[in-house]
């Protein structure tokens, strides 16, 4: 016969850490879902709209703002075209031009790109 007082069994320490792991996991998922994985464009651009399937922006995109300022690979202005000539894209060149940029000016850009050896371009638009 054992007359010693019955001691309460304590919860193992392993179980105390499970809620903390759940909270850390939820925070990780939250920050991954809200993070921006693509860098913002270097110029303020309002893209033209079109009813097309959405395509992701590529890191080597030629950006053109409403005033005709060009940006490519971190370079701006004439340096962007020099950078484009030095490191031409493999495949098509994505171009994100401002909706206010005149189409005639964009058409005048095509021979300049052809002189650099770029004949396949892709105009990026947004869905309205």
C-alpha positions in Angstrom: 0.0 0.0 0.0 1.3 3.4 -1.0 0.0 6.3 1.2 2.2 9.0 -0.4 0.3 11.9 -1.9 -0.4 11.6 -5.5 1.6 14.1 -7.5 0.1 15.7 -10.6 1.8 14.7 -13.8 3.2 17.7 -15.6 2.8 18.2 -19.3 6.1 17.5 -21.1 8.0 20.5 -22.4 7.7 19.2 -26.0 4.1 20.1 -26.1 4.6 23.7 -24.9 6.6 24.6 -28.1 4.0 23.3 -30.6 1.7 26.4 -30.4 4.8 28.6 -30.9 5.8 26.6 -34.0 2.3 27.0 -35.4 2.4 30.8 -34.9 5.8 31.1 -36.6 4.6 28.9 -39.5 1.5 31.1 -39.9 3.7 34.3 -39.9 6.0 32.7 -42.5 3.1 31.9 -44.8 1.6 35.4 -44.3 4.9 37.1 -45.2 5.5 34.9 -48.2 2.0 35.5 -49.5 2.2 39.3 -49.1 5.8 39.8 -50.4 6.5 41.3 -53.8 8.7 38.9 -55.7 9.4 41.2 -58.7 11.1 44.5 -58.4 9.0 47.6 -59.2 9.6 49.3 -62.5 12.3 51.9 -62.5 10.0 54.5 -64.1 6.4 55.4 -63.3 4.5 53.7 -66.1 0.8 53.3 -66.6 0.7 50.3 -68.9 -1.8 50.0 -71.7 -4.8 47.7 -71.3 -5.7 44.6 -73.3 -7.8 41.5 -72.8 -5.0 38.9 -72.8 -3.8 36.2 -70.3 -1.5 37.6 -67.6 2.2 37.2 -68.1 4.9 37.7 -65.5 7.4 40.5 -65.9 10.9 39.4 -66.8 13.9 40.9 -65.2 15.3 42.1 -68.6 12.4 44.3 -69.7 12.7 47.6 -71.6 10.7 50.2 -69.8 9.5 53.4 -71.6 7.7 56.2 -69.7 5.3 58.7 -71.2 8.1 61.2 -72.0 10.2 58.5 -73.9 12.7 57.9 -71.1 14.0 54.3 -71.4 15.3 52.0 -68.7 16.8 48.5 -69.1 18.7 46.4 -66.7 19.3 49.3 -64.2 20.5 51.7 -66.8 18.5 54.8 -67.9 18.3 56.9 -71.1 20.9 56.3 -73.7 22.8 54.0 -71.3 19.8 51.7 -71.4 20.2 51.1 -75.1 23.9 50.6 -74.7 23.2 48.0 -72.0 20.6 46.4 -74.3 23.2 46.1 -77.1 25.8 44.7 -74.6 23.4 42.1 -73.1 20.6 41.3 -75.6 17.8 39.1 -74.2 17.5 35.5 -75.2 14.3 35.1 -77.1 11.9 38.0 -77.3 12.4 41.4 -75.7 9.5 42.4 -73.4 8.7 46.1 -73.7 6.5 47.9 -71.0 5.6 51.3 -72.5 3.4 53.9 -70.8 -0.1 54.1 -72.3 0.5 57.8 -73.0 3.6 57.0 -75.0 2.8 57.6 -78.7 2.6 54.5 -80.9 4.4 56.3 -83.7 7.4 56.8 -81.4 7.3 53.1 -80.4 7.2 52.2 -84.1 10.3 54.4 -84.7 12.0 52.4 -81.9 11.7 49.1 -83.9 14.4 49.8 -86.5 16.7 50.9 -83.7 16.2 47.6 -81.9 16.6 45.7 -85.3 20.0 47.4 -85.7 20.9 45.9 -82.3 19.9 42.4 -83.6 16.6 42.3 -81.7 13.8 41.4 -84.1 11.4 39.6 -81.7 9.6 41.9 -79.2 6.6 41.5 -76.9 4.5 44.5 -75.8 3.4 44.1 -72.2 -0.2 45.2 -71.3 -2.4 44.9 -68.2 -5.9 43.6 -68.0 -8.5 46.3 -67.5 
